[in-house]
Amino acid sequence: MRIFKTSSFGWIGAFIFLAAMAVSGNLLGQDGNPSGTTQGDDAPVAATSDKGATSEEEVPTVGIGKFFKLPFHVTVHVRAGYDDNVLYQPDQFRQGSAYVEPVVGIGYTFGNTRTQVDLHSEIGYTQYFEDIPDASNDFHPNVNLAITHKVSPRFTLSLAAYFAYQQSPDYTNGFIGVDRRSGNYFFSNDKLSASYVWAPRFSTITSWTFVGIKYEDAIVGAFQNRTENTIGNEFRFLLLPTTSIIGEYRFEFVTYEVPSPQSRNSTTNYFLGGIDHSFSPRLSLSFRGGVSIRETEDSDSAKLDPYGQGSLNYTAGAHLTLSANLNYSFQEPDVVGTSGRTSLQTGLTASYKVTPRIVTNLSVFYEHDENSGQQTFFFIIPGFSEDILSLSATARYTLNRSWGLEAGYEYNTVTSGQSFRDYNKTKFYGGANFQF
């Protein structure tokens, strides 16, 4: 079977550039006005004097004590704590260390009636006090970008892009790598979509999703480095004011960077149905279910598997938000020697404002994998199961408008059918943050 080829992470840059070009006309303004001003609801209002008359002469100048507000938001974190298993190793090989971690975060939000841009980026570095060679370069920046642009009342373009360079596994943002520290890696998860309302009750959403991972370690990279491209189309019918029924088709092609004797490149067709329902303004449900049909490059046979994906979101006023996610599917392998895995993944995140000054966050992730065995010309690798649990909790206390205190706790554990893969890891920290 012919497999489409993708080049590299260079796609990501072109991907974001094209989306930015699509909305650049609106970002620059209407009718070629580079200042971004328009003759409508979005037009800025001239400043008024104390007497009520408008004045265009009152321009801030040096020395009169007037300052412009920064167009972006900056937060600086300094954390110190202890990690009892830096390298995610079994108990007999674990290495712990105290550490210090400075992190700088930058956020920028732009919006008008047609375009919304939300950009957040973090740059962090972890310095361990113990000499652990494989953890000497713990530099971890990331970028999170979201753009939504209304081309017309019926036609909307949107982009969600995430890019990270890090060392530890991350169970958020659609992570596809291995469940333990395996050197530095690049990871990206990006989705470009176009929605169109054809009739008051009927609309479609066409999307392209790019997911890629690249490890710097040659051994790990030979097994894991790959790109996953998915083209999909949703057909949505508004059955009730609070309920939409959905039919969806997706086509996915996976391309590995390093070829192997038994090619792992594959194509998968998804045939799904589902529902989006709002029980109330505070509670909403989304679900997709169906089948996936997967074919590998060197095989004429197809593998049929069930597929399920769901999410539940709840907001209780301004104090509590809850989000739960569920996914059941056949996925690419994350253990050397296996041909794939049937995976059940569940996640729960919660945020609770205890008081106006104290905010707490909780995140729980659980995954059960049934790893498929593999038969080669020389030996047989049996299948095995594996359970992953990741838990994190944070709390922040606001001292004043700029300063705050924070604390966090993380726990990760893997229980595997192959005992040498078991590990437990605990991490805790305290620190301060400053924002402006």
N, C-alpha and C positions, 0 to 999 in steps of 0.2 A: 504494500500500500504506500502511496506517495504521501510524504509528510511535508508540510510547509516548514520552511526554515526561517528562524528569526536571527538577526545579526547579533545584538548584544544590548547592553544597557544604554547604548546610544539611542535606542528607540524611546527611552524615557524622556530625554531632552527634547527630541522632535515632537513627542506626544504633548508635553506641556507647552512647548512653543506654539504649536498649531492651535491649541485651545486658547492660549493667551491672545493670539492674533485674531481669533474669532470674536473676542469681546473688546479688542483694543479700540475700535471706533467709539464704543460707548464710554470706555474709560477716559478717552481724550475729550469727550463731549459731543454734542450734537452739532451738525452742520459745519464740521471742520473747526470748531472752536476749541483750541488746545487747552484752554483753562478749565474745561469741564463744565462750564455754565450752560444752562438751557433756558428757554423761554417757556417755562411751565412750572409744574409743582416742584421740580428739583432745583429751580433757579434760586441762588442765594439771595437773601434779603439784605439790603444795605443797612449799615449801622445807623442807629438813631441817637440823637443827642438827648440830653436831659430835658430839653424843651419839646421833644417829640418830633422835630423836623429831621429829615434824613440828611446825612452829611457824608460826602465822599472824600473830604479833606482829612478826616481823622485817621491817619495811618500811623501805626506804632513806629516810633523812631528810637534810636539808641539814647539812653539816658533818661527816659521818662517813666521807666519802671513797668512797661507793658511787655508781656512775653507771649509767644505763640505756644499753644499746646502741642506736644510732640504727636506726630501722626501714628506712632507705634507705641507699644507697651513693652517694657523691659522688666524682667524679674531675675534676680540673682539669688541663687541658693548656695549655701555652704553646709554640707552634711558630714558628720563623722559617725562611725559605727563599727560593727564587727560582723564579718562573714565567716561562718565556721566551715565552709566547704567551697572555696573559691573556684575550683576547677570541676565541680559537679562529679566527684569521684566516689566509688564505694567507700564504706566506712573505714576499711583498713588502709586506704590511700588518701584520705581526706587531708587537706591543708587549709587551716584557718588563718585569718589575719585581721587586725584592725585596719581601718582605711579612712581616708578623707576624700570627699567628692565635691568639687565646685561645679555648678551648672549655671549657665546663662541662657535664659529663654527670651525670645523676641516674638511679639505678636502684632499683627497688622490687620485691621478690618476696614474695608471700604464698602459703601453701599449706597444705592439710590433705588428708584422704583423699578429699574430694569436689571441692574447688575449688583451682585453681591460677591465680594472677595474676602476670604478669611485665610490668613497665612500665619502659621505658628512654626517656630524653629527652636531647637535646643542644641546646645553644645556643652558636653560634659566630659569630665576626665576623672578617673578613679585611681588614686595612688594608694597602694597597699604598703603597710609598714614591714611586713615579712618579705623576704626575698623569694618570690615565686616566679620563676623564669617565664612560664607560659601566660602570666598575667601582667607582664611588664608594660604592655601597650594597650591600656584600657581607655581608649578615646572613643566617645560615642555620640556623634551628632545625628540629628534627624530633622526632616522637614515635612510638614503636613500642610497641604494646600487644598482649598475648596473654592471653586468658582461656579456661580450660577448666573446665566444670562438669558433674559426673555427676549428672543428675537422678535416675537409678536405675541399677542394674547394667547395664541394657540401653540406656539412653537418655543420650546425651552431647551437650551444646551447646558450641560453641567459637567464638571470635572472634579474628581476627588483623587488626589495624588499623595502618596506617602513614600518617603525614601529614608533609609537609615543605614548607618555604618556602625556595627557593634560586634560584641563578642558572645554575649549570653543569649540563650533562647528567649523569645518574646512571644507570649501566647495571645497577644492582641494584634490587630491590624492584619489578620489573615496570614500569620507566619507559617512557612512551609518547610523550615529547616529541621535539623536534628534536635533532640530534647536534652542536650547537654552542651557544655562549652566545647567548641571545636575550632578555636581560632577566630580571627577577624573575618567578617563577611559583609557584603553589601546585600541589601534587601529592598525591594520596591513592590508596591501594590497600588495600581492606578486604574481608574475607571472613567471612561468618557461615555456619556450617554446623551441621547436626543429624544425628547418626548414631544408628541404631537396629539392634540385633541381633534379628532376627526368629526365628532358629533357630541352633543351634550352628555351622552352616556358611554361613548366609546373613545378610547385613546390607546396609543402604543408607546412603548419605550424601547428604543434600539440602543444597544450598548456594546462597548469593547472593553474588556478587562485584561490588563497585563500584569502578571506576577513574575518576578524574577529573583533568583538568589545566586550569589557567587561567593564562594569561600576562597580566601587567599591560600589556605593550606592545600597543596597539590593533591594529597591523598584523599582528603574529605571532598575536595572539589571534583575529583574524578567521578565520584559517586553522586554528589548532590547538585552541582552547578547546572542550572536549567532555566528555561523560560516557559511560562504557561500563558497562552493566549486564548481568550474565550469571547466569542461573538454571540450575542443573544438578542432575542426579541420577545417582548411581553405584549400580549393583547389583553387589554383591561376593559371590563364592562361594569358600569356602575349599576348594580342591582338595586340597591337602596341608598339613601343619602349617607349611610354609615358603612356600607358594605360594597366591596368590589370583588368580582370573581376574575381569576387570571388564568390564561393559558400561556405557556412559555416554552420556547425552544432555545437551546444553547448548543454551540459547537465549540469544542475545546481541542487545541493541539498543543502537545507538550514536546519540547525539543531539548535534549540534553547536550551539554557542551562537549563532553568527551564520549566518543562512541565506545561501545562495549561489544564483546562477542555475541551476546544476546541483546539486540537493540531494545532500549527502553522507550524510545520515541513512540508516541501514541496519539490517537484521535479518539474523542468521546462525543457521542450525541446524547443530549439530555431532552427528555420529553416530560414536561411538568405541568401540573395544575395547582391552583392555590386560591387563597382568599386573603384579603386585607379588610379588617373589621375594626371599627371604633366602638367599644362598649359605652364610652363616655368621653368627654374631652380630656379625661385624665388617664384612661386605659385603652390601649390599642393592641391588636394582634395581627401578625403576618405569618403566613405559612405557605410553603411550596412542597409538593410531593410528587413522585413519579419514578421513572427509571432512567438509568444511564447505560449506554451500550459502548463499550471500550474495545478498541482494536490496537494492537501493537504493530510496529513496522514490519517485523519479521514473522508475523503470524496471520494466517487467513481466517482464524476463528475469532469470534467476538465474545466478550464477557458481559453478561447482563446482571446488573445490580440494582437494588432499590435505592432511592435517594429521598432524603427528607431534610428540610431546613425551616426553622421557625424562630420568631422573636416575639417577646412580650414586653411592653413598656408601660410603666405606671408612674404617675406624678401625684403626690399628695401635697398640694399647696406649694408653698415656697420652701418647705423644709426637707422633703424626702423625694428622691427619684430612684426608681428601680428599673433595671433592664436585664432580661434573661434571654439567652440564645441557645439554640439546639441545632446540631448538624449531624446527619448520618449519611455516610457515602463511602465509596471506594476511592482511595487516594494514592498518590505516589509514595514509594517506600521512603522511610527515614532511617532504616537499619541496613547496613551493608549485607548483601547476600539475599535479601528478600525481594520479591517481585512486586509487592504492593501491600496495602493494608486496608481492611475494612474498619472504619473509624467512627466512633460515637463521641461527639464533643459537646460539652455543655458549659455555659458560662453565666455568671451572675455578677453584676456590678450595682452598687448602691452608694448613694451620697446622702448624708443626713446633716442638716444644720442644727446642731444642738442648741446653740445660742447665736445671736448675731455675730459673735466673735469666734465661735468654735465650729469648725466644719470637719466631719469625718467621712472617709471613703473606704469601701470594702470591695474587694474583687476576689472571686473564686472561680477557678477553671478546673474542669475534670475531663479527662480523655481516656477512653478505652480503645485499644488497638488490637485487632487480630491480624498479625503479620503472616502473610502468605509465604509458604516455603518455596524453594526453587531447586530444580533439578538441572545439573550441568552434565557434561560428558564424563566428569571424573568423580563427582560426589553429589549427595542429596542434602540440602539444607532444610531441616524441618521447620514448620511454622510454630509460632508461639504467640502468647498474648502479653500485653503490657498495659499498666495503668499509670496515669500521670495525674498528680494533684498539685495545683499551684494556688497559693493563697497570699493575699497582701492586704494590709490595712494601714491607713495613714490618718493623721489628725493634724490640723493647723489651727493655731491660736493667733488672732489678729491683735497686735499690740496697739497699732495706730494705722493711719492711712498708708504708711510706707513699710513698716516693719511687722514681721510675724515670726512665730516659732513653729516648728514642725517636728513630727516624729513618725517613724514608719517601722513596719514589721513585715517580713516576707518568709514564706515557708514553701519549699518545693520537695516533692518526693516522687520517685519512680519505683514501682514494684513490677518486676519482669519475670517472664518464664525462663529467662536466662539470668541466673543469679548474679553474674558478674556485671550486669547492667543496673542493678539496684543502687540507689543513692538517696540520701536525705540531706537537705540543705536549709539552714536557718540564717537569716540576716536581719539586723535591726540597726536603726540609726536615729539620731536626733540632729537638729540644726536650726538655722535661722534663714530668713529670706527677706530681701529688700526689693521693692518694686517702685517704678516711676514711669 
